[in-house]
């Protein structure tokens, strides 16, 4: 199983969980003040920035795929089973023979099950859920923003983890669950506001409507911040990471620099 630190890629042929001491996400939520939260997010942002600098998208960023040790302020990204290489990355890695095995594994997965793969419910942006053809490493930025919000609100989950793809015996392959998609869109609208969800669904070719009395917006969550010592700049960063429009979302490098400068 590959994992990434800021020093590069490593390969393990045995169980990583038995070798790396780490705190569970629940332990982190319970113990973190704002300074601890920034340490955690800076470590994660640094790893993702390095990954993106190789033109690789992880596509399954979530707390259980980031093993963090509070006492050392250091974390490791694991599970690259869904990651994807951009065409630019193929050129980059062509000059790095030591990374050849890593590239070949990614390409085998891409050839077998295609690009724009589903990650984990609750951490996928709208463009992934609606299977937009053009996706980028901004899917990781969205997941990073969700983790930021979980930490600041001290919530283990923000979305009810309903499966968006369900088995279909006739088709003999997973198909999208329209009911669960509707539930996801309602939860997303409660997070960022129904007007925003409706507008961006329309850009992707989907017409959606919500109950007329649904008047939520993202800043309504601000009073729910539960981490001690919270600073307003962090809320602005979360909003930039959770822009529904992928083009408007900040890059992982930009998020990393904001966190680094505030330390």
Protein Blocks (a to p, Z undefined) as FASTA:
>chain_A
ZZddfkbccddfbdfklmmccddfklmmmmpcfklmmmmmmmmmmmmmmmmmnopafkla
cfklpccdfklopacdehjllgccdfklmmmmmmmmklmmmmmmmmmmmmmnoghiafde
hiacfklmnopabdcfklmmmmmmmmmmmmmnopabfbdcddfbdcdfklopacddfklm
mmmmmmmmmmnopklmmmmmmmnopacdddfklccdfklmmmmpcbghiafklmmmmmmm
mgfblmlpccfklmmmmmmmmZZ
